[in-house]
Amino acid sequence: MYTFLIVLMILLPIILYLGLKNLFENKQNRKNSLAIKSALDRLISRNRLTISEIDTFRNKIIALDRKNNKLILVEHRNNVTWEKCLSLGELAFFPITKKVDQLTGCIQEIVIEFNFNSNEEIIDFTFYDASSDNTNELPARARKATYWKNKIRHHLNSVKAKHRLEYVE
């Protein structure tokens, strides 16, 4: 009987701790999701956007508006929501960069760097960050970065082809 009570007294605080931790994490995730969604809604209404494709992961959103030729980037970090609406017509090039730790050789970040014709500042959108993301997510995030680079490139090529056809007529 005493053994049961001792085991119960040891296990009960652990179970309570894990339950409360899970409850607070879920509450924080809901808060972050709400902040991201409201930032996206603001961008959509402010810029009169029509989202044709969207991707959400962790605390980030990347979306494409084919009609208005815009790329939408939203990120919620440290209780601050960062939001950008980029004009794809002004985009010069956008390489995927992988930052590697020199000592371990491990990938620390996967980023698309958006560079513009008007020599504006470079805008980075991070797909993977070793300091906050799980290492198991690295391959999927690398594929996601490549997917979005190809998606944007394909859209820009189709817009350029459309303009060339309009000039021929």
Rosetta blueprint (number, residue, H / E / L):
1 M L
2 Y H
3 T H
4 F H
5 L H
6 I H
7 V H
8 L H
9 M H
10 I H
11 L H
12 L H
13 P H
14 I H
15 I H
16 L H
17 Y H
18 L H
19 G H
20 L H
21 K H
22 N H
23 L H
24 F H
25 E H
26 N H
27 K H
28 Q H
29 N H
30 R H
31 K H
32 N H
33 S H
34 L H
35 A H
36 I H
37 K H
38 S H
39 A H
40 L H
41 D H
42 R H
43 L H
44 I H
45 S H
46 R H
47 N H
48 R L
49 L L
50 T L
51 I L
52 S L
53 E E
54 I E
55 D E
56 T E
57 F E
58 R L
59 N L
60 K E
61 I E
62 I E
63 A E
64 L E
65 D E
66 R L
67 K L
68 N L
69 N L
70 K E
71 L E
72 I E
73 L E
74 V E
75 E E
76 H E
77 R E
78 N L
79 N L
80 V E
81 T E
82 W E
83 E E
84 K E
85 C E
86 L E
87 S E
88 L H
89 G H
90 E H
91 L E
92 A E
93 F E
94 F L
95 P L
96 I E
97 T E
98 K E
99 K E
100 V E
101 D L
102 Q L
103 L L
104 T L
105 G L
106 C L
107 I E
108 Q E
109 E E
110 I E
111 V E
112 I E
113 E E
114 F E
115 N E
116 F E
117 N L
118 S L
119 N L
120 E L
121 E L
122 I L
123 I E
124 D E
125 F E
126 T E
127 F E
128 Y E
129 D E
130 A L
131 S L
132 S L
133 D L
134 N L
135 T H
136 N H
137 E H
138 L H
139 P H
140 A H
141 R H
142 A H
143 R H
144 K H
145 A H
146 T H
147 Y H
148 W H
149 K H
150 N H
151 K H
152 I H
153 R H
154 H H
155 H H
156 L H
157 N H
158 S H
159 V H
160 K H
161 A H
162 K H
163 H H
164 R H
165 L H
166 E H
167 Y H
168 V H
169 E L
